[in-house]
Amino acid sequence: MFVTIIMSILVGLVIGDILCFIVYEICRIIDEEERGKKTKSKSNIFKTYLNFVLKQMKEGNKQFFIFYLLLDIVTVSSTVFMILHYGVTKEAISALILVYSLIVLTFVDAKTQYLPDIITKPLIVLGLIQGYFEIFTSFKESLIGAVAGYWSLWLINTTFRLIRKKDGMGQGDFKLLSALGAWVGYQYLPFIVFASSFLGIFVALGLAKFANNKLSAPSPFGPSLSIAGIITLIWGEDLINWYLSFLTF
């Protein structure tokens, strides 16, 4: 057990650094596209990232340190938990692939309010693949979940746009819920939508307090969807059974 925990921590630290680089690079690309400015392709993007980190250290950028320290802590904690929960199994490896992807999406969305296709689309495919091998759900449930996940949020957003004359969420959210539906199955989609909507309130309040955002300002929905998705993957069946038993009490 002790050796497993130590090895999980070491793996989490290595993966955490890799995810930090991925988040940095995606955010950099998004920032350049938003400004309509694209720099020439760099021969060594790792060197560019290292120079960026060294610059932040030299300037004593506390926000940078908090952001990436939190990313490392979440990555290490998730790695240890999944290994202890599932053991060294295909379920643990699959769950960690999902969790690492969701960590990247969460931090990118929190920083840029974008959920990049380069992560969401492969995540849908990987969800269907795990369904084919029936790791967490059957292929039928996975396929229906992917389709229903996308179109359910599309319908909600279309209704919202008709009423409020503006979008309530982006297409990245549709694709993320589609990916989660592919990973956990269509039957858990209502729970994910409900839980993420509830969590979204706290995300908005947190941004209002710590990032000086107005409550009426748009807030990223990706982090809430990601957290709800992970909760569903691990405890979804238990939570739904508890809820049903509570109703029939």
SEVEX-739327 format. One record per residue (C-alpha): residue number from 0; residue in one letter; x, y, z. Coordinates in steps of 0.05 Angstrom, whole numbers, plus 5000, padded with zeros to 4 digits. Each point is the difference from the previous one (the first is absolute). Example, Ala and Ser with C-alpha at 12.3 -4.5 7.8 and 13.67 -1.06 7.14 Angstrom:
2
<r num="0" residu="A" c1="5246" c2="4910" c3="5156"/>
<r num="1" residu="S" c1="5027" c2="5069" c3="4987"/>
//
This chain:
249
<r num="0" residu="M" c1="5000" c2="5000" c3="5000"/>
<r num="1" residu="F" c1="5055" c2="5049" c3="5020"/>
<r num="2" residu="V" c1="5041" c2="4985" c3="4937"/>
<r num="3" residu="T" c1="4937" c2="5008" c3="4957"/>
<r num="4" residu="I" c1="4985" c2="5068" c3="5030"/>
<r num="5" residu="I" c1="5072" c2="5024" c3="4990"/>
<r num="6" residu="M" c1="5001" c2="4976" c3="4928"/>
<r num="7" residu="S" c1="4932" c2="5033" c3="4987"/>
<r num="8" residu="I" c1="5026" c2="5066" c3="5028"/>
<r num="9" residu="L" c1="5062" c2="4997" c3="4956"/>
<r num="10" residu="V" c1="4958" c2="4984" c3="4938"/>
<r num="11" residu="G" c1="4952" c2="5056" c3="5019"/>
<r num="12" residu="L" c1="5057" c2="5050" c3="5006"/>
<r num="13" residu="V" c1="5028" c2="4982" c3="4932"/>
<r num="14" residu="I" c1="4931" c2="5001" c3="4967"/>
<r num="15" residu="G" c1="4984" c2="5065" c3="5036"/>
<r num="16" residu="D" c1="5060" c2="5034" c3="4968"/>
<r num="17" residu="I" c1="4979" c2="4974" c3="4932"/>
<r num="18" residu="L" c1="4929" c2="5026" c3="5010"/>
<r num="19" residu="C" c1="5027" c2="5068" c3="5021"/>
<r num="20" residu="F" c1="5037" c2="5004" c3="4934"/>
<r num="21" residu="I" c1="4939" c2="4978" c3="4960"/>
<r num="22" residu="V" c1="4956" c2="5052" c3="5035"/>
<r num="23" residu="Y" c1="5052" c2="5054" c3="4988"/>
<r num="24" residu="E" c1="5006" c2="4983" c3="4926"/>
<r num="25" residu="I" c1="4925" c2="4996" c3="4988"/>
<r num="26" residu="C" c1="4988" c2="5066" c3="5036"/>
<r num="27" residu="R" c1="5056" c2="5032" c3="4960"/>
<r num="28" residu="I" c1="4970" c2="4978" c3="4934"/>
<r num="29" residu="I" c1="4930" c2="5023" c3="5021"/>
<r num="30" residu="D" c1="5028" c2="5068" c3="5021"/>
<r num="31" residu="E" c1="5036" c2="5009" c3="4933"/>
<r num="32" residu="E" c1="4937" c2="4981" c3="4961"/>
<r num="33" residu="E" c1="4958" c2="5049" c3="5041"/>
<r num="34" residu="R" c1="5048" c2="5056" c3="4984"/>
<r num="35" residu="G" c1="5002" c2="4979" c3="4927"/>
<r num="36" residu="K" c1="5074" c2="4993" c3="5005"/>
<r num="37" residu="K" c1="5039" c2="4936" c3="4989"/>
<r num="38" residu="T" c1="5073" c2="4995" c3="5015"/>
<r num="39" residu="K" c1="5046" c2="4960" c3="4957"/>
<r num="40" residu="S" c1="5004" c2="4927" c3="5019"/>
<r num="41" residu="K" c1="5053" c2="4990" c3="5052"/>
<r num="42" residu="S" c1="5053" c2="4947" c3="4991"/>
<r num="43" residu="N" c1="5000" c2="4982" c3="5073"/>
<r num="44" residu="I" c1="4934" c2="5012" c3="5036"/>
<r num="45" residu="F" c1="5027" c2="4967" c3="5063"/>
<r num="46" residu="K" c1="5055" c2="5052" c3="5003"/>
<r num="47" residu="T" c1="4948" c2="5054" c3="4990"/>
<r num="48" residu="Y" c1="4960" c2="4972" c3="5058"/>
<r num="49" residu="L" c1="5061" c2="4995" c3="5044"/>
<r num="50" residu="N" c1="5018" c2="5073" c3="4985"/>
<r num="51" residu="F" c1="4928" c2="5019" c3="5018"/>
<r num="52" residu="V" c1="5004" c2="4964" c3="5067"/>
<r num="53" residu="L" c1="5067" c2="5031" c3="5016"/>
<r num="54" residu="K" c1="4973" c2="5069" c3="4983"/>
<r num="55" residu="Q" c1="4941" c2="4990" c3="5047"/>
<r num="56" residu="M" c1="5047" c2="4977" c3="5055"/>
<r num="57" residu="K" c1="5044" c2="5060" c3="4990"/>
<r num="58" residu="E" c1="4941" c2="5048" c3="5002"/>
<r num="59" residu="G" c1="4970" c2="4964" c3="5061"/>
<r num="60" residu="N" c1="4933" c2="4990" c3="4967"/>
<r num="61" residu="K" c1="4957" c2="4973" c3="5057"/>
<r num="62" residu="Q" c1="4939" c2="4988" c3="4956"/>
<r num="63" residu="F" c1="5042" c2="4956" c3="4955"/>
<r num="64" residu="F" c1="5027" c2="4959" c3="5058"/>
<r num="65" residu="I" c1="4931" c2="4990" c3="5031"/>
<r num="66" residu="F" c1="4970" c2="4980" c3="4934"/>
<r num="67" residu="Y" c1="5052" c2="4948" c3="4982"/>
<r num="68" residu="L" c1="5010" c2="4976" c3="5072"/>
<r num="69" residu="L" c1="4926" c2="4986" c3="5003"/>
<r num="70" residu="L" c1="5005" c2="4962" c3="4934"/>
<r num="71" residu="D" c1="5056" c2="4957" c3="5028"/>
<r num="72" residu="I" c1="4963" c2="4987" c3="5065"/>
<r num="73" residu="V" c1="4937" c2="4979" c3="4963"/>
<r num="74" residu="T" c1="5040" c2="4955" c3="4953"/>
<r num="75" residu="V" c1="5038" c2="4965" c3="5056"/>
<r num="76" residu="S" c1="4938" c2="4992" c3="5043"/>
<r num="77" residu="S" c1="4960" c2="4971" c3="4942"/>
<r num="78" residu="T" c1="5056" c2="4952" c3="4982"/>
<r num="79" residu="V" c1="5006" c2="4973" c3="5071"/>
<r num="80" residu="F" c1="4925" c2="4995" c3="5009"/>
<r num="81" residu="M" c1="4987" c2="4963" c3="4935"/>
<r num="82" residu="I" c1="5056" c2="4950" c3="5012"/>
<r num="83" residu="L" c1="4976" c2="4986" c3="5070"/>
<r num="84" residu="H" c1="4927" c2="4996" c3="4978"/>
<r num="85" residu="Y" c1="5009" c2="4955" c3="4939"/>
<r num="86" residu="G" c1="5068" c2="4970" c3="5012"/>
<r num="87" residu="V" c1="5050" c2="4993" c3="4943"/>
<r num="88" residu="T" c1="4947" c2="4980" c3="4950"/>
<r num="89" residu="K" c1="4972" c2="5019" c3="4932"/>
<r num="90" residu="E" c1="4945" c2="5038" c3="5038"/>
<r num="91" residu="A" c1="5052" c2="5042" c3="5036"/>
<r num="92" residu="I" c1="5038" c2="5016" c3="4935"/>
<r num="93" residu="S" c1="4936" c2="5017" c3="4964"/>
<r num="94" residu="A" c1="4974" c2="5043" c3="5057"/>
<r num="95" residu="L" c1="5067" c2="5038" c3="5003"/>
<r num="96" residu="I" c1="4998" c2="5014" c3="4926"/>
<r num="97" residu="L" c1="4931" c2="5031" c3="5010"/>
<r num="98" residu="V" c1="5021" c2="5037" c3="5062"/>
<r num="99" residu="Y" c1="5064" c2="5029" c3="4970"/>
<r num="100" residu="S" c1="4961" c2="5024" c3="4940"/>
<r num="101" residu="L" c1="4947" c2="5032" c3="5044"/>
<r num="102" residu="I" c1="5055" c2="5034" c3="5041"/>
<r num="103" residu="V" c1="5028" c2="5032" c3="4937"/>
<r num="104" residu="L" c1="4931" c2="5021" c3="4977"/>
<r num="105" residu="T" c1="4982" c2="5028" c3="5069"/>
<r num="106" residu="F" c1="5062" c2="5044" c3="5005"/>
<r num="107" residu="V" c1="4998" c2="5023" c3="4928"/>
<r num="108" residu="D" c1="4926" c2="5017" c3="5006"/>
<r num="109" residu="A" c1="5012" c2="5037" c3="5066"/>
<r num="110" residu="K" c1="5055" c2="5041" c3="4968"/>
<r num="111" residu="T" c1="4971" c2="5012" c3="4930"/>
<r num="112" residu="Q" c1="4926" c2="4979" c3="5002"/>
<r num="113" residu="Y" c1="5014" c2="4952" c3="4942"/>
<r num="114" residu="L" c1="4995" c2="4925" c3="4997"/>
<r num="115" residu="P" c1="5047" c2="4981" c3="4942"/>
<r num="116" residu="D" c1="4980" c2="4948" c3="4949"/>
<r num="117" residu="I" c1="5069" c2="4971" c3="5003"/>
<r num="118" residu="I" c1="4981" c2="4970" c3="5068"/>
<r num="119" residu="T" c1="4924" c2="4993" c3="4997"/>
<r num="120" residu="K" c1="4995" c2="4963" c3="4934"/>
<r num="121" residu="P" c1="5052" c2="4946" c3="5015"/>
<r num="122" residu="L" c1="4967" c2="4992" c3="5069"/>
<r num="123" residu="I" c1="4935" c2="4982" c3="4965"/>
<r num="124" residu="V" c1="5036" c2="4948" c3="4958"/>
<r num="125" residu="L" c1="5036" c2="4971" c3="5060"/>
<r num="126" residu="G" c1="4934" c2="4996" c3="5037"/>
<r num="127" residu="L" c1="4970" c2="4960" c3="4943"/>
<r num="128" residu="I" c1="5062" c2="4955" c3="5000"/>
<r num="129" residu="Q" c1="4994" c2="4985" c3="5074"/>
<r num="130" residu="G" c1="4926" c2="4985" c3="4987"/>
<r num="131" residu="Y" c1="5020" c2="4951" c3="4946"/>
<r num="132" residu="F" c1="5044" c2="4963" c3="5051"/>
<r num="133" residu="E" c1="4946" c2="5010" c3="5053"/>
<r num="134" residu="I" c1="5047" c2="5029" c3="5052"/>
<r num="135" residu="F" c1="4950" c2="5046" c3="5033"/>
<r num="136" residu="T" c1="4938" c2="4992" c3="4957"/>
<r num="137" residu="S" c1="4975" c2="4963" c3="4938"/>
<r num="138" residu="F" c1="5013" c2="5025" c3="4930"/>
<r num="139" residu="K" c1="4925" c2="5011" c3="4990"/>
<r num="140" residu="E" c1="4994" c2="5043" c3="5063"/>
<r num="141" residu="S" c1="5064" c2="5036" c3="4981"/>
<r num="142" residu="L" c1="4976" c2="5017" c3="4929"/>
<r num="143" residu="I" c1="4932" c2="5023" c3="5024"/>
<r num="144" residu="G" c1="5034" c2="5041" c3="5055"/>
<r num="145" residu="A" c1="5046" c2="5035" c3="4950"/>
<r num="146" residu="V" c1="4942" c2="5019" c3="4954"/>
<r num="147" residu="A" c1="4951" c2="5018" c3="5056"/>
<r num="148" residu="G" c1="5054" c2="5040" c3="5038"/>
<r num="149" residu="Y" c1="5013" c2="5046" c3="4941"/>
<r num="150" residu="W" c1="4928" c2="5011" c3="4978"/>
<r num="151" residu="S" c1="4971" c2="5009" c3="5069"/>
<r num="152" residu="L" c1="5044" c2="5060" c3="5014"/>
<r num="153" residu="W" c1="4989" c2="5025" c3="4929"/>
<r num="154" residu="L" c1="4925" c2="4999" c3="5014"/>
<r num="155" residu="I" c1="5008" c2="5035" c3="5067"/>
<r num="156" residu="N" c1="5043" c2="5054" c3="4969"/>
<r num="157" residu="T" c1="4954" c2="5009" c3="4941"/>
<r num="158" residu="T" c1="4941" c2="5010" c3="5047"/>
<r num="159" residu="F" c1="5040" c2="5049" c3="5041"/>
<r num="160" residu="R" c1="5021" c2="5039" c3="4938"/>
<r num="161" residu="L" c1="4927" c2="5005" c3="4977"/>
<r num="162" residu="I" c1="4980" c2="5029" c3="5068"/>
<r num="163" residu="R" c1="5061" c2="5043" c3="5017"/>
<r num="164" residu="K" c1="5025" c2="5016" c3="4929"/>
<r num="165" residu="K" c1="5070" c2="4975" c3="5018"/>
<r num="166" residu="D" c1="5038" c2="4935" c3="5010"/>
<r num="167" residu="G" c1="5002" c2="4971" c3="5069"/>
<r num="168" residu="M" c1="5060" c2="4955" c3="4986"/>
<r num="169" residu="G" c1="5048" c2="4982" c3="4945"/>
<r num="170" residu="Q" c1="5006" c2="4941" c3="4953"/>
<r num="171" residu="G" c1="5060" c2="4976" c3="5041"/>
<r num="172" residu="D" c1="4951" c2="4985" c3="5056"/>
<r num="173" residu="F" c1="4958" c2="4958" c3="4953"/>
<r num="174" residu="K" c1="5060" c2="4959" c3="4979"/>
<r num="175" residu="L" c1="5024" c2="4992" c3="5072"/>
<r num="176" residu="L" c1="4932" c2="4972" c3="5022"/>
<r num="177" residu="S" c1="5001" c2="4956" c3="4939"/>
<r num="178" residu="A" c1="5068" c2="4973" c3="5022"/>
<r num="179" residu="L" c1="4975" c2="4988" c3="5071"/>
<r num="180" residu="G" c1="4938" c2="4965" c3="4973"/>
<r num="181" residu="A" c1="5046" c2="4955" c3="4960"/>
<r num="182" residu="W" c1="5041" c2="4983" c3="5062"/>
<r num="183" residu="V" c1="4944" c2="4988" c3="5051"/>
<r num="184" residu="G" c1="4939" c2="4984" c3="4957"/>
<r num="185" residu="Y" c1="4936" c2="5038" c3="4983"/>
<r num="186" residu="Q" c1="4964" c2="4980" c3="5064"/>
<r num="187" residu="Y" c1="5045" c2="5046" c3="5042"/>
<r num="188" residu="L" c1="4993" c2="5062" c3="4957"/>
<r num="189" residu="P" c1="4942" c2="5030" c3="5040"/>
<r num="190" residu="F" c1="5041" c2="4994" c3="5063"/>
<r num="191" residu="I" c1="5061" c2="5032" c3="4968"/>
<r num="192" residu="V" c1="4959" c2="5059" c3="4974"/>
<r num="193" residu="F" c1="4967" c2="5010" c3="5068"/>
<r num="194" residu="A" c1="5064" c2="4993" c3="5040"/>
<r num="195" residu="S" c1="5040" c2="5045" c3="4953"/>
<r num="196" residu="S" c1="4945" c2="5054" c3="5002"/>
<r num="197" residu="F" c1="5003" c2="4998" c3="5076"/>
<r num="198" residu="L" c1="5076" c2="5003" c3="5000"/>
<r num="199" residu="G" c1="4998" c2="5056" c3="4949"/>
<r num="200" residu="I" c1="4968" c2="5045" c3="5053"/>
<r num="201" residu="F" c1="5061" c2="4992" c3="5044"/>
<r num="202" residu="V" c1="5047" c2="5011" c3="4942"/>
<r num="203" residu="A" c1="4965" c2="5066" c3="4983"/>
<r num="204" residu="L" c1="5002" c2="5021" c3="5073"/>
<r num="205" residu="G" c1="5074" c2="4982" c3="5005"/>
<r num="206" residu="L" c1="5017" c2="5040" c3="4938"/>
<r num="207" residu="A" c1="4959" c2="5059" c3="5027"/>
<r num="208" residu="K" c1="5039" c2="4998" c3="5065"/>
<r num="209" residu="F" c1="5071" c2="4983" c3="4978"/>
<r num="210" residu="A" c1="5002" c2="5024" c3="4927"/>
<r num="211" residu="N" c1="4957" c2="5062" c3="5008"/>
<r num="212" residu="N" c1="4950" c2="4974" c3="4950"/>
<r num="213" residu="K" c1="4929" c2="5025" c3="5001"/>
<r num="214" residu="L" c1="4948" c2="4946" c3="5015"/>
<r num="215" residu="S" c1="4966" c2="5018" c3="4934"/>
<r num="216" residu="A" c1="5065" c2="4990" c3="4962"/>
<r num="217" residu="P" c1="5009" c2="4934" c3="4961"/>
<r num="218" residu="S" c1="5036" c2="4947" c3="5041"/>
<r num="219" residu="P" c1="5032" c2="4936" c3="4973"/>
<r num="220" residu="F" c1="4955" c2="4939" c3="5003"/>
<r num="221" residu="G" c1="5055" c2="4951" c3="4983"/>
<r num="222" residu="P" c1="5028" c2="4993" c3="5071"/>
<r num="223" residu="S" c1="4931" c2="4984" c3="5027"/>
<r num="224" residu="L" c1="4986" c2="4948" c3="4946"/>
<r num="225" residu="S" c1="5069" c2="4969" c3="5012"/>
<r num="226" residu="I" c1="4990" c2="4994" c3="5075"/>
<r num="227" residu="A" c1="4930" c2="4972" c3="4991"/>
<r num="228" residu="G" c1="5027" c2="4950" c3="4949"/>
<r num="229" residu="I" c1="5054" c2="4974" c3="5046"/>
<r num="230" residu="I" c1="4951" c2="4994" c3="5058"/>
<r num="231" residu="T" c1="4953" c2="4962" c3="4954"/>
<r num="232" residu="L" c1="5054" c2="4953" c3="4975"/>
<r num="233" residu="I" c1="5020" c2="4980" c3="5071"/>
<r num="234" residu="W" c1="4937" c2="5005" c3="5041"/>
<r num="235" residu="G" c1="4944" c2="5010" c3="4949"/>
<r num="236" residu="E" c1="4965" c2="4933" c3="5011"/>
<r num="237" residu="D" c1="5005" c2="5006" c3="5076"/>
<r num="238" residu="L" c1="4973" c2="5071" c3="5000"/>
<r num="239" residu="I" c1="4941" c2="4983" c3="4955"/>
<r num="240" residu="N" c1="4983" c2="4938" c3="5041"/>
<r num="241" residu="W" c1="5003" c2="5043" c3="5063"/>
<r num="242" residu="Y" c1="4955" c2="5052" c3="4968"/>
<r num="243" residu="L" c1="4949" c2="4947" c3="4978"/>
<r num="244" residu="S" c1="5000" c2="4968" c3="5069"/>
<r num="245" residu="F" c1="4988" c2="5068" c3="5030"/>
<r num="246" residu="L" c1="4940" c2="5011" c3="4955"/>
<r num="247" residu="T" c1="4970" c2="4933" c3="5018"/>
<r num="248" residu="F" c1="5012" c2="5008" c3="5074"/>
//
